[in-house]
Amino acid sequence: MAVTSLLDIKLKELLRRIEKKTGIKLPRKIISASLNEGVLHIRFNHPKTRETNVEPLPLKTPTYLFKDEKTGEPTAIEIININEALKELEVIS
């Protein structure tokens, strides 16, 4: 089933599976989420300075973790193909 709406995605489960597969701890507070043309963007926090430390995560599906330049805290995550990521991470929508 192709995801067509944010309502189709279990965000908590998705984040938990990403953490389990990558070993990276992600924030639990989400301040915004958007889905546009299969790209899921989840914002945890606004950067205090700049968002520069963009780190590709070790997944088959292109997934990027954005961090605050000054604090190093995760500020957002972006998944380029949400349908492929849900299959890879075995998240049932």
Phi, psi and omega in degrees: 000126180279137178284128179238353184212152174300332180295341179280350188251128174273093187298318180301314181294320178300312180297320179298318180291322177297315178301315183297318183284327185258340183077013181257130179279127179250150177298155178261346179270124177247126180261340173198155176213141178220150178230118181220119179052042177084358179261121178260127177239123178243124179256125178267323185198157174273140180293144179283328177241265177233158178258095185240324185286075179275123186239121174289136180270151183283067176235159176292321178282129179303116182222133185234136177255125179260138181231153175291133182301319185278313187267339183077003181285141176298133180246333181197164174223143180228129179246119188289324179228094187297324180297317178293321180295319180296322176292313182300317184272359179056046176265121180274124179263000000 
